[in-house]
Amino acid sequence: MESSEAVFKEPKYALSNASTVGDIPLGEIPLPEGLPIPEGGFKALQQPKFALSNASMVGSPFPGSGFKVEVESAVSSPPRPVTEQPFPEGGPAGWATALGAYSTSYGVFQDFYVREYLTKESSSTIAWIGSINAFLVISGGLLAGRIYDRGHFYPLLWGGSALISFSLFMLSLTKENHYYQILLSQGFGVGIGIGMIYVPSVAILSHYFRRRRNMVMTIVAAGSSLGAVVHPIMLNNTIPKIGFAKATRANAGLISGLLLISCLIMKTRLPPPSSSPDLRKSLIKFSKDKAYICCTLGFFFFIIGFYYPIFYLQLDSISHHLSPNFAFYSLVIMNGSSFMGRIFAGFTGGSIGIGNLVIISTAICSVLIFCMIAISNVASVVIIAIIYGFSSGAYVALMAPMVANLADDFSEIGLRMGIGFTLAGFGGLVGTPIEGALLTSSYIWWKATVFSGVMATTGCVMYIGMVIFLRQKKRRQAAAKDIILGAIKSPA
């Protein structure tokens, strides 16, 4: 017997051939410091493995039941390079990358001036621009995540940024009430561009942060809500003075500058995986992960109702004879509150628990969507805008960390985010047009409100299921860890 400390910085025991003990899924299990390694030639292996023999279980899989551990030889398990490196938890490069990711999300929200520019279109028709944009932004992560996992971060970042900049400048050349022009530039062009950079810009933070990862991801997500405050105010004050074209070009120039800064300061730290996850095998694995299934279904259903207050609170306020100027600023109030909610989630998610905070925030959002039926005065709009903005902001900030925490391995994060966000994108694609159709030109608010509230509530229920299944999974993994460590410590 010899000490592992002199040979390995962080030795790990893992299962090969058999991935479960009974129905207990087993992943890599870190060894306690100082635990001795059985004699048998591990100096040649950088990542030793212990395998369960198919015939090693006698009776129930618990300590003392005849559970045996066999050591794989160096011949049957060739050495694998260790890619895991100590995480700096920040540093100049890490925080610069976080700043870059923050800047990329700063220019996402352009809904205000699009809706102002298409005064002759119905609310349902206009909603397709925003919903297509949201779908491409979120679901683009499925392809972008796969490309990112293969090590092509920089082409995604530079290519997506260039497409966003080009599309925004093309938007300034569109003509008033020419729907297809704005649909192509804002809906498709900007949507595809942001879809190329969104998931990679969030996933790259995992190169620099482990302990602080959830907090940093939520702070980065706050960038879009800050942009949602600044850009509408900027455009609302510049369009009347210098016209739509010049105001849009100024706005596009600001966003392009931020994207350029992001491209220059965001850097990868870790080498790409030697082989990307097999899509078919990954899908099979993910389909058996009950917590992940509930998470993705929660994305789909909740996002259907999520955008309803964001897209229609302003119109709802005006239809109830409130001041149009105040109605505009109700959206600004919501987005400002969303910024605070995202920051709050970043600093409290670790203590409250990401899953718990997601359930709380989605439950509050669901209740407030139903409350939109009761809008009648300025006070009711302000209350809904502040509380919904704060709760929805916390939810958005937790989406990426929530998926990352469900991943069993670092290499899965991009693919898991891509699949989950694709379903969320489909929810955003169908949600607002359905709500606009239910609203009709007569503004029948209760139909659209009830539909959105029910969808959001369904999403909240899915997240409750996610937390329940995740806790069960962790208990099984903890039990499996005890079994393995007990078997290693006990003499055969």
C-alpha positions in Angstrom: 0.0 0.0 0.0 1.3 3.4 -0.8 0.0 6.9 -0.3 -1.9 8.5 -3.2 -0.8 11.9 -2.2 2.6 11.5 -3.8 1.3 10.2 -7.1 -2.0 12.1 -7.7 -3.2 15.5 -6.9 -6.8 14.5 -7.0 -7.1 10.7 -7.6 -10.5 9.5 -8.7 -12.2 6.2 -8.7 -14.8 5.6 -11.3 -16.9 2.7 -12.7 -16.3 1.3 -16.1 -18.3 -1.4 -17.8 -21.0 -1.2 -15.1 -22.5 2.3 -14.6 -24.9 1.4 -11.8 -25.1 -0.5 -8.5 -28.6 -1.8 -8.7 -30.4 1.3 -9.9 -27.8 3.6 -8.5 -26.1 5.7 -11.1 -22.4 6.1 -10.4 -20.1 8.8 -11.7 -16.6 9.7 -10.7 -16.2 9.6 -7.0 -13.4 11.7 -5.5 -11.3 9.9 -2.9 -10.8 11.4 0.5 -7.4 12.9 0.9 -4.9 10.4 2.1 -6.9 7.3 1.2 -4.3 4.6 0.1 -4.4 3.1 -3.3 -4.1 -0.7 -3.6 -0.8 -1.9 -4.9 -0.8 -2.6 -8.6 0.9 -0.3 -10.9 -1.0 3.0 -10.8 2.0 5.1 -11.3 1.7 4.6 -15.0 -1.9 5.7 -15.0 -2.9 9.4 -14.7 -6.5 8.6 -13.9 -6.8 5.1 -12.3 -10.1 3.3 -12.5 -11.8 0.7 -10.5 -14.3 -1.6 -12.2 -17.2 -3.6 -10.9 -17.1 -7.2 -12.0 -20.4 -8.5 -13.3 -20.2 -11.3 -10.8 -19.0 -9.3 -7.9 -22.3 -8.6 -6.3 -23.7 -11.2 -3.9 -27.0 -10.3 -2.4 -28.0 -6.7 -1.9 -25.5 -3.9 -3.0 -24.6 -2.8 0.5 -21.3 -2.9 2.5 -20.6 -6.4 3.9 -22.7 -8.1 1.2 -19.9 -9.6 -0.7 -19.4 -6.5 -2.9 -15.9 -6.8 -4.5 -13.8 -4.3 -6.4 -11.4 -5.3 -9.2 -8.5 -3.2 -10.3 -8.2 -2.6 -14.0 -4.7 -3.3 -15.4 -2.8 -0.8 -17.4 -3.1 -3.1 -20.4 -6.9 -3.1 -20.4 -7.2 0.6 -19.6 -4.7 2.7 -21.5 -3.5 5.9 -19.9 -5.8 8.9 -20.4 -4.5 12.5 -20.3 -5.8 14.6 -17.4 -7.5 17.7 -18.7 -8.7 18.8 -15.3 -6.7 21.8 -14.0 -7.0 23.9 -10.9 -9.7 26.6 -11.4 -8.5 30.1 -10.8 -12.0 31.2 -9.6 -11.5 34.5 -11.4 -8.2 36.2 -12.0 -7.7 38.9 -14.7 -8.5 36.6 -17.6 -11.5 35.1 -15.8 -13.1 38.4 -14.9 -12.3 39.8 -18.3 -14.1 36.9 -19.9 -17.0 37.4 -17.6 -17.1 41.1 -18.6 -17.1 40.1 -22.2 -19.9 37.7 -21.7 -21.8 40.5 -19.9 -21.3 42.8 -22.8 -22.6 40.3 -25.4 -25.9 40.1 -23.6 -26.2 43.8 -23.2 -27.7 44.4 -26.6 -30.2 41.6 -26.8 -33.5 43.5 -26.2 -34.8 45.5 -29.2 -38.5 44.8 -28.9 -39.5 48.4 -28.1 -38.5 50.2 -31.3 -39.7 47.3 -33.5 -43.2 47.5 -32.1 -43.2 51.3 -32.4 -42.1 51.0 -36.1 -44.9 48.7 -37.2 -48.0 50.6 -36.2 -50.2 49.1 -38.9 -49.6 45.4 -37.9 -51.7 43.4 -35.4 -50.2 42.5 -32.1 -50.2 38.8 -33.1 -48.3 39.6 -36.3 -45.7 41.8 -34.5 -45.3 39.1 -31.9 -43.8 36.8 -34.5 -40.8 39.0 -34.8 -40.0 38.8 -31.1 -40.9 35.1 -30.9 -38.8 34.1 -33.9 -35.9 36.2 -32.4 -36.3 34.6 -29.0 -36.5 31.1 -30.6 -33.3 31.6 -32.6 -31.5 33.2 -29.7 -32.3 30.3 -27.3 -32.6 27.3 -29.6 -29.5 28.3 -31.5 -27.6 26.9 -28.5 -28.2 23.4 -29.7 -25.9 23.8 -32.7 -23.7 26.4 -31.1 -23.2 24.2 -28.1 -22.1 21.3 -30.2 -19.7 23.5 -32.1 -18.4 25.0 -28.8 -17.8 21.5 -27.4 -15.6 20.8 -30.4 -13.3 23.7 -29.5 -14.6 26.4 -32.0 -15.4 29.2 -29.5 -13.7 32.0 -31.4 -15.4 31.4 -34.8 -18.8 31.4 -33.0 -18.0 34.6 -31.1 -16.6 36.6 -34.0 -19.1 35.3 -36.6 -22.1 35.8 -34.4 -21.0 39.3 -33.4 -20.4 40.3 -37.0 -23.9 39.0 -38.0 -25.5 40.9 -35.1 -23.8 44.2 -36.1 -24.6 43.7 -39.8 -28.3 42.9 -39.1 -28.7 45.9 -36.8 -27.3 48.3 -39.4 -29.5 46.7 -42.0 -32.4 47.4 -39.7 -31.7 51.1 -39.9 -32.3 50.9 -43.7 -35.8 49.3 -43.4 -38.9 51.3 -44.3 -41.7 52.0 -42.0 -44.4 49.3 -42.0 -42.4 47.0 -44.2 -42.9 44.0 -42.1 -40.7 41.5 -44.0 -37.7 43.8 -43.8 -37.8 44.0 -40.1 -38.6 40.3 -39.8 -35.5 39.4 -41.8 -33.1 41.8 -40.0 -34.4 41.8 -36.4 -36.2 38.5 -36.3 -33.8 36.2 -38.2 -30.5 38.1 -38.5 -30.1 39.3 -35.0 -31.7 36.1 -33.6 -29.2 33.8 -35.4 -26.3 36.0 -34.4 -27.2 36.1 -30.7 -27.9 32.4 -30.9 -24.4 31.8 -32.0 -22.8 33.5 -29.1 -25.3 33.1 -26.2 -24.5 29.5 -25.0 -20.7 29.7 -25.7 -20.4 33.0 -23.9 -22.1 31.5 -20.8 -20.4 28.1 -21.0 -16.9 29.5 -21.3 -17.2 30.8 -17.7 -16.9 27.2 -16.6 -13.2 27.5 -17.8 -12.5 30.0 -15.0 -15.0 29.4 -12.3 -16.2 26.3 -10.3 -17.0 27.5 -6.8 -18.2 30.9 -8.1 -19.6 29.6 -11.4 -23.3 30.0 -10.5 -22.9 33.5 -9.1 -20.9 34.7 -12.2 -23.3 33.2 -14.6 -26.2 35.0 -13.0 -24.3 38.3 -13.0 -23.5 37.9 -16.7 -27.2 37.2 -17.4 -28.0 40.6 -15.8 -26.5 42.3 -18.8 -29.5 41.7 -21.0 -31.9 43.3 -18.5 -29.6 46.4 -18.2 -29.6 46.6 -22.0 -33.4 46.4 -21.9 -33.4 49.5 -19.7 -30.9 51.5 -21.6 -31.8 50.8 -25.2 -35.5 51.6 -25.1 -34.8 54.9 -23.2 -32.1 55.8 -25.7 -34.3 55.1 -28.7 -37.3 56.7 -27.2 -35.4 59.9 -26.8 -33.4 59.9 -30.1 -36.0 58.7 -32.6 -38.2 61.9 -32.3 -35.1 64.1 -32.6 -33.0 62.5 -35.3 -35.3 60.0 -36.9 -35.5 56.2 -36.8 -32.6 55.5 -39.2 -30.0 57.6 -37.4 -31.2 56.5 -34.0 -31.0 52.9 -34.9 -27.5 53.3 -36.4 -26.3 55.0 -33.2 -27.8 52.1 -31.2 -26.2 49.6 -33.6 -22.9 51.3 -33.2 -23.1 51.1 -29.4 -23.9 47.4 -29.5 -21.2 46.7 -32.1 -18.6 48.4 -29.9 -19.6 46.3 -26.9 -19.4 43.2 -29.1 -15.9 44.1 -30.3 -14.7 44.6 -26.7 -16.2 41.1 -25.9 -14.4 39.5 -28.8 -11.1 41.0 -27.7 -11.2 40.1 -24.0 -12.9 36.8 -23.9 -10.4 33.9 -23.9 -10.6 30.2 -23.5 -8.5 28.5 -20.8 -9.0 24.8 -21.1 -8.3 22.6 -24.2 -11.4 21.2 -25.9 -12.3 17.6 -25.0 -10.4 15.0 -26.9 -13.7 13.7 -28.3 -17.0 15.4 -28.2 -20.0 13.6 -26.6 -21.8 11.2 -29.0 -25.1 12.9 -29.7 -27.1 9.6 -29.9 -25.6 8.2 -26.7 -26.0 11.6 -24.9 -29.7 11.8 -25.9 -30.3 8.3 -24.6 -28.5 9.1 -21.4 -30.3 12.4 -21.0 -33.7 10.8 -21.6 -33.1 8.6 -18.6 -32.3 11.6 -16.4 -35.7 12.4 -14.8 -34.5 15.6 -13.3 -33.2 16.8 -16.7 -36.4 15.8 -18.4 -38.4 17.8 -15.9 -36.1 20.8 -16.4 -36.5 20.8 -20.2 -40.2 20.5 -20.0 -40.2 23.3 -17.4 -38.3 25.4 -19.9 -40.9 24.8 -22.6 -44.1 25.4 -20.6 -42.9 28.3 -18.5 -41.4 30.2 -21.5 -44.8 30.0 -23.2 -46.3 32.2 -20.5 -43.1 34.0 -19.6 -43.0 36.5 -22.4 -46.7 37.5 -22.0 -46.2 40.4 -19.5 -43.0 41.5 -21.3 -44.7 41.8 -24.7 -48.1 42.9 -23.6 -47.9 44.9 -20.3 -47.4 48.1 -22.2 -50.4 47.5 -24.5 -52.5 46.4 -21.6 -51.7 49.6 -19.8 -52.7 51.7 -22.8 -55.9 49.8 -23.4 -56.9 50.6 -19.8 -56.5 54.3 -20.6 -53.3 54.9 -18.8 -50.8 57.5 -20.1 -48.9 56.1 -23.2 -45.7 57.7 -21.8 -46.2 55.9 -18.5 -47.0 52.7 -20.3 -43.6 52.8 -22.0 -41.8 53.3 -18.8 -43.7 50.4 -17.2 -41.5 48.2 -19.4 -38.4 50.1 -18.3 -39.5 49.6 -14.7 -39.9 45.9 -15.3 -36.5 45.6 -16.9 -34.8 47.6 -14.2 -36.3 45.3 -11.6 -35.3 42.3 -13.7 -31.7 43.5 -13.4 -31.9 43.6 -9.6 -33.5 40.2 -9.6 -30.7 38.7 -11.6 -28.1 40.2 -9.3 -30.0 38.9 -6.3 -30.1 35.4 -7.7 -26.4 35.4 -8.3 -25.6 36.1 -4.6 -28.4 34.0 -3.0 -28.7 31.0 -5.3 -25.9 29.2 -3.5 -27.4 29.6 -0.1 -31.1 29.2 -1.0 -30.4 26.5 -3.6 -30.8 27.0 -7.3 -33.7 24.6 -7.6 -35.5 26.2 -4.7 -35.1 29.7 -6.0 -36.3 28.6 -9.5 -39.5 27.2 -7.9 -40.1 30.4 -5.9 -39.5 32.7 -8.8 -41.6 30.8 -11.3 -44.5 30.5 -8.8 -44.5 34.2 -8.2 -44.4 34.9 -11.9 -47.3 32.5 -12.5 -49.5 34.3 -9.9 -48.6 37.7 -11.3 -49.6 36.7 -14.8 -53.0 35.8 -13.6 -53.1 39.2 -11.7 -52.8 41.0 -15.0 -56.6 40.5 -15.4 -57.0 43.0 -12.5 -54.9 45.9 -14.1 -56.9 49.1 -13.7 -54.6 51.9 -12.6 -51.0 53.1 -12.4 -50.4 51.4 -9.0 -51.4 48.0 -10.2 -49.1 48.2 -13.3 -46.2 49.4 -11.2 -46.6 46.6 -8.7 -46.8 43.9 -11.4 -43.9 45.4 -13.3 -41.6 45.5 -10.2 -42.4 42.1 -8.7 -42.7 40.3 -12.1 -39.5 41.9 -13.3 -37.6 40.9 -10.2 -38.9 37.3 -10.1 -38.5 36.7 -13.9 -35.0 38.2 -13.7 -34.0 35.8 -11.0 -35.4 32.9 -13.2 -33.5 33.9 -16.3 -30.3 34.3 -14.4 -30.7 30.8 -13.0 -31.4 29.0 -16.3 -27.8 28.3 -17.3 -26.6 27.4 -13.8 -29.6 25.1 -13.4 -28.7 23.1 -16.5 -25.0 23.2 -15.6 -25.7 21.7 -12.2 -27.5 18.8 -13.8 -24.5 17.8 -16.0 -22.5 14.8 -14.8 -19.4 15.9 -16.7 -17.8 19.2 -17.8 -18.1 18.1 -21.5 -21.9 17.7 -21.2 -22.6 21.3 -20.3 -22.8 22.8 -23.8 -25.0 20.0 -25.2 -27.3 19.9 -22.2 -27.8 23.7 -22.4 -28.3 23.5 -26.2 -31.1 20.8 -25.9 -32.8 22.5 -23.0 -32.7 26.0 -24.5 -34.0 24.6 -27.8 -37.2 23.5 -26.1 -37.3 26.9 -24.3 -37.0 28.5 -27.8 -40.0 26.5 -29.1 -42.0 27.7 -26.1 -41.1 31.3 -26.9 -41.8 30.7 -30.6 -45.4 29.6 -30.1 -46.3 31.4 -26.9 -46.7 35.1 -27.9 -48.4 34.5 -31.2 -51.0 32.3 -29.5 -51.5 35.0 -26.9 -51.9 37.6 -29.5 -54.5 35.5 -31.3 -56.4 35.0 -28.1 -56.3 38.7 -27.4 -57.9 39.6 -30.8 -58.4 43.1 -32.0 -61.1 43.5 -29.3 -58.5 43.1 -26.6 -60.1 40.2 -24.7 -57.5 40.1 -22.0 -58.7 37.3 -19.8 -58.3 34.6 -22.4 -54.7 35.4 -23.1 -54.0 35.9 -19.5 -55.5 32.6 -18.3 -53.6 30.7 -21.1 -50.3 32.3 -20.2 -50.9 31.7 -16.4 -51.7 28.1 -16.9 -48.6 27.4 -19.0 -46.4 29.2 -16.5 -47.9 27.3 -13.6 -47.3 24.0 -15.5 -43.7 25.0 -15.9 -43.4 25.7 -12.2 -44.8 22.2 -11.4 -42.1 20.7 -13.7 -39.4 22.4 -11.8 -40.8 21.0 -8.5 -40.4 17.6 -10.1 -36.9 18.4 -11.2 -35.8 19.3 -7.6 -37.5 16.1 -6.2 -35.7 13.8 -8.8 -32.4 15.6 -8.4 -32.4 15.1 -4.7 -33.2 11.4 -5.2 -30.4 11.1 -7.7 -27.9 12.7 -5.2 -29.0 10.4 -2.4 -28.4 7.4 -4.7 -25.0 8.7 -5.7 -24.0 9.3 -2.1 -25.1 5.8 -1.2 -23.0 4.4 -4.1 -20.0 6.5 -3.0 -20.2 5.0 0.5 -20.4 1.5 -1.0 -17.3 2.0 -3.2 -15.3 3.6 -0.4 -16.4 0.9 2.1 -15.4 -1.8 -0.4 -12.0 -0.2 -1.0 -11.2 0.2 2.7 -12.4 -3.3 3.7 -10.0 -6.1 3.0 -11.2 -8.7 0.5 
